[in-house]
Amino acid sequence: MSRAGPTWFLHPGDLDTPTGGYRYDRRIIEHLDRAGRAVRVRRLDDSFPHPTAAGLQDADRCLAGIPDESLVVVDGLAFALMREIAAVHGRRLSLIALVHHPLALETGLPPQRAAALRASEADALCWARRVIVTSPETAALLARDYRVAHNRLRVVEPGTDTALLSAGSGHSALNLLCVASLTPRKGHEILLRALAPLRDRPWHLSCAGSLERSPGNAAALLDLSHRLGLAARVTFTGAVDEPRLAQLYHRADLFVLPTRFEGYGMVLTEALARGLPIVSTRTGPIPRLVPREAGILVEPGDPAALRLALASVMDDAGLRRRLSAGARSARRRLRSWETAGTDFLRVLDEMRHE
C-alpha cells in the first residue's frame, strides 16, 4: 500500500534544547524539508519523560487529530511513556519510534522506577511498525531486552558536521573539555574524583551542559568540586549555544566523556571532527566510534582507571600528538548529516510502499 500525505514528527519540549537527541531530531527534520518531503512537526508537552496526566491527554489529542495511515515519528523520550496511547492509535497510524537510548538505562533511577520504565517502553514499542535507533548496539539491546523483532528495527546513525581542527590552549595548562548534561549517567562525579589527585598538573576543565535537566545532581557536583579543592580548576558553563560550544572545542586540548552508558555519543564524533584526543569509557558504541589510535577508553564507573588514563595523556606530549593524529585520520571517515538524512528517508519510503 502506498501511503500519501505528510510525515508527522512528534517531539516533547523545545526542539532547540542543546542535547544530542534533540540535535538529531532537528537535523533529520531539516533534511526531510530540504528533500521536499512534507513534514508536520508537533511539540508534545514539556513534562516528558515524567509526563503529567495533562501531558498524556495532550499527546492523545495530538495523535487523534492525525489522519489514518499517516506515518508518525515519535521521539522515544515521549514514546516510551505512551504505551496506552500507542495501543489505541497504533491500529490506524504507522507509528515509528525514534529511540536514542532506553529510558530505563538512566543512572540513579530507583529499581522500581527503572522496572516500570522498561515495562512501559517495551509495551509501547510493540505498537511501533518501525523502531529507528541510532546505533547497532542499541538495536541489539532492544531486540534482546525489549521484545522488538529484528525485522522492525532500523539503524540510522547520526551525522557529524565538518569542523576546523582545534587550535588548543596555546599554553602549558591543558584545556580539558566535557560536553554533556549534568545528569548522573554522564559520570561527572567520576571525572572529578579522577582529577582530584592530579591537581599538581597544569590543567583546566570546562563542563559544557545543562544544569537544569537534573538540578539535584548538578548541585551535588558543584559541592563536590568545592570539597575536592577543584572549584578554581573546573568551570560548569551550563547549556551553551552553538557558537560558544564551537569556541570551547576550538580551544580544547583533550576531550573527556566519563559516561556510564551511551546510545551513540555524538559529542565524541564531534571531538574527532576537530582532531581532539579522547579519553572516554567502553560502553555502547563508543569502542567502535573511537579508534584505538584516537583515544584511551576505560571501564565506566572506575575513577582510578580514568585517573591513570588522564595522567598518561597529560604527562606525555608525544602521546597527545599521536592520539590527535589518530583523531585527524578518523575525521575523514565520519558520516555526514546528508547521509544520515538519506538513510532516514529510505526508512520512511520503505514504509510508504509496504
Rosetta blueprint (number, residue, H / E / L):
1 M L
2 S L
3 R L
4 A L
5 G L
6 P L
7 T E
8 W E
9 F E
10 L E
11 H E
12 P E
13 G L
14 D L
15 L L
16 D L
17 T L
18 P L
19 T L
20 G H
21 G H
22 Y H
23 R H
24 Y H
25 D H
26 R H
27 R H
28 I H
29 I H
30 E H
31 H H
32 L H
33 D H
34 R H
35 A L
36 G L
37 R L
38 A L
39 V E
40 R E
41 V E
42 R E
43 R E
44 L E
45 D L
46 D L
47 S L
48 F L
49 P L
50 H L
51 P L
52 T L
53 A H
54 A H
55 G H
56 L H
57 Q H
58 D H
59 A H
60 D H
61 R H
62 C H
63 L H
64 A H
65 G L
66 I L
67 P L
68 D L
69 E L
70 S L
71 L E
72 V E
73 V E
74 V E
75 D E
76 G H
77 L H
78 A H
79 F H
80 A L
81 L L
82 M L
83 R H
84 E H
85 I H
86 A H
87 A H
88 V H
89 H H
90 G L
91 R L
92 R L
93 L L
94 S E
95 L E
96 I E
97 A E
98 L E
99 V E
100 H L
101 H L
102 P L
103 L H
104 A H
105 L H
106 E L
107 T L
108 G L
109 L L
110 P L
111 P H
112 Q H
113 R H
114 A H
115 A H
116 A H
117 L H
118 R H
119 A H
120 S H
121 E H
122 A H
123 D H
124 A H
125 L H
126 C L
127 W L
128 A L
129 R L
130 R E
131 V E
132 I E
133 V E
134 T L
135 S L
136 P H
137 E H
138 T H
139 A H
140 A H
141 L H
142 L H
143 A H
144 R H
145 D H
146 Y L
147 R L
148 V L
149 A L
150 H H
151 N H
152 R H
153 L E
154 R E
155 V E
156 V L
157 E L
158 P L
159 G L
160 T L
161 D L
162 T L
163 A L
164 L L
165 L L
166 S L
167 A L
168 G L
169 S L
170 G L
171 H L
172 S L
173 A L
174 L E
175 N E
176 L E
177 L E
178 C E
179 V E
180 A L
181 S L
182 L L
183 T L
184 P H
185 R H
186 K H
187 G L
188 H H
189 E H
190 I H
191 L H
192 L H
193 R H
194 A H
195 L H
196 A H
197 P H
198 L H
199 R L
200 D L
201 R L
202 P L
203 W E
204 H E
205 L E
206 S E
207 C E
208 A E
209 G L
210 S L
211 L L
212 E L
213 R L
214 S L
215 P H
216 G H
217 N H
218 A H
219 A H
220 A H
221 L H
222 L H
223 D H
224 L H
225 S H
226 H H
227 R H
228 L L
229 G L
230 L L
231 A L
232 A L
233 R L
234 V E
235 T E
236 F E
237 T E
238 G E
239 A L
240 V L
241 D L
242 E H
243 P H
244 R H
245 L H
246 A H
247 Q H
248 L H
249 Y H
250 H H
251 R L
252 A L
253 D L
254 L E
255 F E
256 V E
257 L L
258 P L
259 T L
260 R L
261 F L
262 E L
263 G L
264 Y L
265 G L
266 M H
267 V H
268 L H
269 T H
270 E H
271 A H
272 L H
273 A H
274 R L
275 G L
276 L L
277 P L
278 I E
279 V E
280 S E
281 T E
282 R L
283 T L
284 G L
285 P L
286 I H
287 P H
288 R H
289 L H
290 V L
291 P L
292 R L
293 E L
294 A L
295 G E
296 I E
297 L E
298 V E
299 E L
300 P L
301 G L
302 D L
303 P H
304 A H
305 A H
306 L H
307 R H
308 L H
309 A H
310 L H
311 A H
312 S H
313 V H
314 M H
315 D H
316 D L
317 A H
318 G H
319 L H
320 R H
321 R H
322 R H
323 L H
324 S H
325 A H
326 G H
327 A H
328 R H
329 S H
330 A H
331 R H
332 R L
333 R L
334 L L
335 R L
336 S L
337 W H
338 E H
339 T H
340 A H
341 G H
342 T H
343 D H
344 F H
345 L H
346 R H
347 V H
348 L H
349 D H
350 E H
351 M H
352 R H
353 H L
354 E L
